[in-house]
Amino acid sequence: MKVGMVLPSAGQQATRENLVQAAKQAEEERFDSLWVWERLISPLKPQTPYPLTPDGSYPIEFQSLLEPLEALTFVAANTNKISLGTSIIDMLFHNPVVLARRFATLDILSEGRAIAGLGIGWSKDEYQISNISMENRGKRADEYIQLLKKIWTDDVVEFKGEFYNIPASKIGPKPLQVPHLPIYMGAFSPKAFGRVVKYADGWIGMIAGTLDDFENAVNMIRDMAIKEKESNGKNANGFKMILLTYPEVIEDSSSSHNKEHERPPITGTIDEIGSDLRKIKGMGIEHIIFGYSFLPIGKNVDTMIDTTKQLSKFCN
């Protein structure tokens, strides 16, 4: 598996010095990729609970984030080879022409290292401030991805859809990567999986339950990708499977659980997490991204790098 790391681009850790240190050390250690993420606001009285905390509260890191593509462009100037991705940008909150050009700019300035990790969002508050309806967001996303590809590949871009319309226009620059930079999408439901295999080059998954639950999702989306190939001639072998995960390293996990099946995935000692990583690799995951934004590890760049180094040994 390829190994990536989420940059310290949120909260108090989001400083110029930390960004440069993390990026340069990650490249020196020969990690494969660096990633940033996006939130528009952290509402004081959110209309949508945060799905990854027991009480629905928002992490404090949501209150202050470096803008993802500007951060990656800065990182591009401080690195030479490592891939640079978003995990993720909620595309519907952005004008598609502007977002396409920003990604193309990153790809050019990084000499072809950009990855577009996209999602459609879940926060009602963020939809409201973006002046976008949550209704038909799936259909809107279908158009959006098709439009991005046109902007990145067509000499003359023309698009007439239900949600987006562009008169015949010249829109540049084009990305360096041909036919376009990779598009990976986050998705958690069978309906969303269908969109991913039809329009994207890969899936960014997360583990929401057990490893068995995650393997079921992996198998489902792989089967859908094969069927998409059979019906539309798309290259199923080229479809990438990526996992974004937040490893919770515990020096001595004997006090936190008594039986193996009670240990949450990617939680425990380095060796216990390593055991999970071997299973995940066996599922066919090709690229794993380690994030530390909401964990104590994320407060220190040296610890982030060292932890990623230790875990990467189980990914080879």
SULJO-V153166 format. One record per residue. N is the residue number from 1. RES is the residue in three letters. NEAR is the number of other ideal C-beta (glycine too) atoms within 12 Angstrom. D_CENTER is the distance of its C-alpha to the mean C-alpha in Angstrom with 2 decimals. Layout:
N | RES | NEAR | D_CENTER
N | RES | NEAR | D_CENTER
This chain:
1 | MET | 31 | 15.94
2 | LYS | 29 | 14.12
3 | VAL | 38 | 13.04
4 | GLY | 42 | 10.43
5 | MET | 49 | 10.63
6 | VAL | 50 | 9.18
7 | LEU | 52 | 11.91
8 | PRO | 44 | 14.48
9 | SER | 41 | 13.81
10 | ALA | 35 | 14.87
11 | GLY | 27 | 18.30
12 | GLN | 17 | 21.30
13 | GLN | 32 | 19.48
14 | ALA | 31 | 18.07
15 | THR | 21 | 20.98
16 | ARG | 20 | 21.66
17 | GLU | 14 | 23.17
18 | ASN | 33 | 20.35
19 | LEU | 35 | 17.81
20 | VAL | 23 | 20.32
21 | GLN | 25 | 21.25
22 | ALA | 44 | 17.83
23 | ALA | 42 | 16.93
24 | LYS | 24 | 20.40
25 | GLN | 29 | 20.73
26 | ALA | 42 | 17.47
27 | GLU | 28 | 18.84
28 | GLU | 17 | 22.26
29 | GLU | 26 | 21.11
30 | ARG | 22 | 19.59
31 | PHE | 37 | 16.04
32 | ASP | 30 | 14.10
33 | SER | 45 | 11.09
34 | LEU | 49 | 10.15
35 | TRP | 50 | 7.13
36 | VAL | 43 | 7.71
37 | TRP | 42 | 7.10
38 | GLU | 38 | 9.77
39 | ARG | 36 | 12.70
40 | LEU | 27 | 15.88
41 | ILE | 26 | 18.48
42 | SER | 24 | 19.50
43 | PRO | 23 | 22.50
44 | LEU | 11 | 25.47
45 | LYS | 13 | 26.26
46 | PRO | 24 | 23.07
47 | GLN | 19 | 23.78
48 | THR | 21 | 20.78
49 | PRO | 18 | 20.46
50 | TYR | 24 | 17.23
51 | PRO | 18 | 16.43
52 | LEU | 22 | 15.54
53 | THR | 14 | 18.85
54 | PRO | 8 | 22.24
55 | ASP | 11 | 23.89
56 | GLY | 17 | 21.15
57 | SER | 19 | 21.36
58 | TYR | 29 | 18.70
59 | PRO | 26 | 17.80
60 | ILE | 20 | 19.77
61 | GLU | 29 | 16.78
62 | PHE | 28 | 16.07
63 | GLN | 17 | 19.36
64 | SER | 21 | 18.56
65 | LEU | 31 | 15.51
66 | LEU | 28 | 15.72
67 | GLU | 23 | 14.70
68 | PRO | 42 | 11.40
69 | LEU | 36 | 12.86
70 | GLU | 24 | 16.17
71 | ALA | 37 | 14.92
72 | LEU | 44 | 13.33
73 | THR | 29 | 16.62
74 | PHE | 28 | 18.57
75 | VAL | 41 | 16.82
76 | ALA | 34 | 17.56
77 | ALA | 21 | 21.17
78 | ASN | 29 | 21.23
79 | THR | 31 | 19.88
80 | ASN | 19 | 20.96
81 | LYS | 21 | 19.01
82 | ILE | 34 | 15.59
83 | SER | 42 | 12.58
84 | LEU | 50 | 10.57
85 | GLY | 47 | 7.03
86 | THR | 47 | 5.19
87 | SER | 44 | 2.14
88 | ILE | 40 | 4.08
89 | ILE | 44 | 7.68
90 | ASP | 34 | 10.12
91 | MET | 43 | 12.08
92 | LEU | 39 | 15.33
93 | PHE | 34 | 16.09
94 | HIS | 33 | 16.58
95 | ASN | 21 | 19.40
96 | PRO | 36 | 18.18
97 | VAL | 26 | 20.61
98 | VAL | 19 | 19.64
99 | LEU | 32 | 15.87
100 | ALA | 42 | 16.74
101 | ARG | 24 | 19.09
102 | ARG | 33 | 16.84
103 | PHE | 44 | 14.33
104 | ALA | 32 | 17.54
105 | THR | 26 | 18.96
106 | LEU | 39 | 16.19
107 | ASP | 33 | 16.60
108 | ILE | 23 | 20.33
109 | LEU | 26 | 20.54
110 | SER | 34 | 18.34
111 | GLU | 19 | 20.41
112 | GLY | 24 | 17.82
113 | ARG | 33 | 14.83
114 | ALA | 41 | 12.19
115 | ILE | 44 | 9.08
116 | ALA | 47 | 8.16
117 | GLY | 45 | 4.78
118 | LEU | 44 | 6.83
119 | GLY | 40 | 8.30
120 | ILE | 38 | 11.94
121 | GLY | 35 | 12.28
122 | TRP | 29 | 14.76
123 | SER | 32 | 16.89
124 | LYS | 22 | 20.32
125 | ASP | 26 | 21.05
126 | GLU | 32 | 18.23
127 | TYR | 26 | 19.44
128 | GLN | 19 | 22.91
129 | ILE | 18 | 22.46
130 | SER | 24 | 20.74
131 | ASN | 12 | 23.80
132 | ILE | 29 | 21.91
133 | SER | 15 | 23.14
134 | MET | 25 | 21.03
135 | GLU | 12 | 23.43
136 | ASN | 18 | 22.51
137 | ARG | 29 | 18.89
138 | GLY | 28 | 18.12
139 | LYS | 21 | 20.82
140 | ARG | 29 | 19.71
141 | ALA | 39 | 16.19
142 | ASP | 29 | 18.07
143 | GLU | 28 | 20.10
144 | TYR | 43 | 17.41
145 | ILE | 38 | 15.60
146 | GLN | 32 | 19.11
147 | LEU | 38 | 20.04
148 | LEU | 45 | 17.27
149 | LYS | 31 | 18.47
150 | LYS | 29 | 22.03
151 | ILE | 38 | 21.56
152 | TRP | 37 | 20.07
153 | THR | 23 | 22.76
154 | ASP | 23 | 25.87
155 | ASP | 14 | 28.72
156 | VAL | 15 | 29.82
157 | VAL | 28 | 27.20
158 | GLU | 18 | 28.64
159 | PHE | 27 | 26.98
160 | LYS | 15 | 28.71
161 | GLY | 20 | 26.79
162 | GLU | 16 | 27.18
163 | PHE | 25 | 24.72
164 | TYR | 31 | 24.43
165 | ASN | 16 | 27.31
166 | ILE | 26 | 27.74
167 | PRO | 13 | 31.23
168 | ALA | 14 | 31.78
169 | SER | 17 | 30.39
170 | LYS | 15 | 29.50
171 | ILE | 29 | 26.00
172 | GLY | 19 | 24.94
173 | PRO | 18 | 23.93
174 | LYS | 28 | 22.21
175 | PRO | 34 | 19.39
176 | LEU | 22 | 20.81
177 | GLN | 26 | 18.81
178 | VAL | 12 | 20.82
179 | PRO | 17 | 20.68
180 | HIS | 30 | 17.45
181 | LEU | 39 | 14.21
182 | PRO | 37 | 11.78
183 | ILE | 46 | 10.02
184 | TYR | 41 | 7.28
185 | MET | 44 | 7.18
186 | GLY | 41 | 6.63
187 | ALA | 36 | 10.32
188 | PHE | 29 | 12.88
189 | SER | 19 | 16.22
190 | PRO | 17 | 18.36
191 | LYS | 20 | 18.79
192 | ALA | 31 | 15.13
193 | PHE | 33 | 14.95
194 | GLY | 25 | 17.75
195 | ARG | 34 | 15.94
196 | VAL | 43 | 13.08
197 | VAL | 38 | 15.79
198 | LYS | 31 | 17.96
199 | TYR | 35 | 15.95
200 | ALA | 45 | 12.73
201 | ASP | 37 | 12.73
202 | GLY | 41 | 10.39
203 | TRP | 44 | 8.77
204 | ILE | 46 | 5.74
205 | GLY | 45 | 8.28
206 | MET | 31 | 9.59
207 | ILE | 34 | 13.29
208 | ALA | 23 | 15.19
209 | GLY | 15 | 18.63
210 | THR | 20 | 20.31
211 | LEU | 32 | 19.39
212 | ASP | 18 | 21.66
213 | ASP | 19 | 19.75
214 | PHE | 32 | 16.51
215 | GLU | 26 | 18.64
216 | ASN | 20 | 20.09
217 | ALA | 35 | 16.79
218 | VAL | 32 | 16.04
219 | ASN | 21 | 19.60
220 | MET | 28 | 19.49
221 | ILE | 42 | 16.64
222 | ARG | 29 | 18.26
223 | ASP | 21 | 21.58
224 | MET | 32 | 20.35
225 | ALA | 33 | 19.04
226 | ILE | 19 | 22.51
227 | LYS | 20 | 24.28
228 | GLU | 26 | 22.45
229 | LYS | 19 | 23.68
230 | GLU | 14 | 27.14
231 | SER | 14 | 27.41
232 | ASN | 15 | 25.88
233 | GLY | 10 | 26.04
234 | LYS | 21 | 22.33
235 | ASN | 16 | 21.57
236 | ALA | 25 | 20.19
237 | ASN | 15 | 20.28
238 | GLY | 18 | 17.84
239 | PHE | 33 | 15.16
240 | LYS | 37 | 12.45
241 | MET | 41 | 11.38
242 | ILE | 43 | 8.42
243 | LEU | 45 | 8.43
244 | LEU | 42 | 6.71
245 | THR | 42 | 10.10
246 | TYR | 34 | 12.41
247 | PRO | 44 | 15.67
248 | GLU | 31 | 18.77
249 | VAL | 31 | 21.44
250 | ILE | 24 | 25.00
251 | GLU | 16 | 27.91
252 | ASP | 13 | 30.21
253 | SER | 24 | 28.68
254 | SER | 15 | 32.11
255 | SER | 11 | 32.65
256 | SER | 18 | 29.47
257 | HIS | 18 | 30.08
258 | ASN | 10 | 33.08
259 | LYS | 9 | 31.87
260 | GLU | 17 | 28.98
261 | HIS | 11 | 27.96
262 | GLU | 15 | 27.68
263 | ARG | 25 | 25.03
264 | PRO | 26 | 21.55
265 | PRO | 31 | 19.04
266 | ILE | 39 | 17.65
267 | THR | 26 | 20.38
268 | GLY | 28 | 23.65
269 | THR | 26 | 25.09
270 | ILE | 28 | 23.42
271 | ASP | 20 | 25.38
272 | GLU | 30 | 24.46
273 | ILE | 37 | 20.73
274 | GLY | 25 | 21.56
275 | SER | 23 | 23.30
276 | ASP | 37 | 20.25
277 | LEU | 34 | 18.24
278 | ARG | 21 | 21.10
279 | LYS | 27 | 21.01
280 | ILE | 38 | 17.30
281 | LYS | 28 | 18.07
282 | GLY | 18 | 21.02
283 | MET | 29 | 19.00
284 | GLY | 29 | 17.66
285 | ILE | 38 | 14.13
286 | GLU | 32 | 13.89
287 | HIS | 37 | 11.05
288 | ILE | 46 | 10.25
289 | ILE | 50 | 8.25
290 | PHE | 48 | 10.70
291 | GLY | 39 | 10.28
292 | TYR | 40 | 13.61
293 | SER | 41 | 13.35
294 | PHE | 28 | 15.52
295 | LEU | 27 | 17.69
296 | PRO | 18 | 20.92
297 | ILE | 32 | 19.53
298 | GLY | 36 | 17.34
299 | LYS | 22 | 20.63
300 | ASN | 20 | 21.67
301 | VAL | 30 | 20.04
302 | ASP | 20 | 22.54
303 | THR | 26 | 21.72
304 | MET | 38 | 17.96
305 | ILE | 33 | 18.90
306 | ASP | 23 | 21.66
307 | THR | 37 | 19.73
308 | THR | 42 | 17.06
309 | LYS | 24 | 20.13
310 | GLN | 24 | 21.83
311 | LEU | 43 | 19.05
312 | SER | 32 | 18.39
313 | LYS | 20 | 22.00
314 | PHE | 28 | 21.26
315 | CYS | 32 | 18.62
316 | ASN | 16 | 21.18
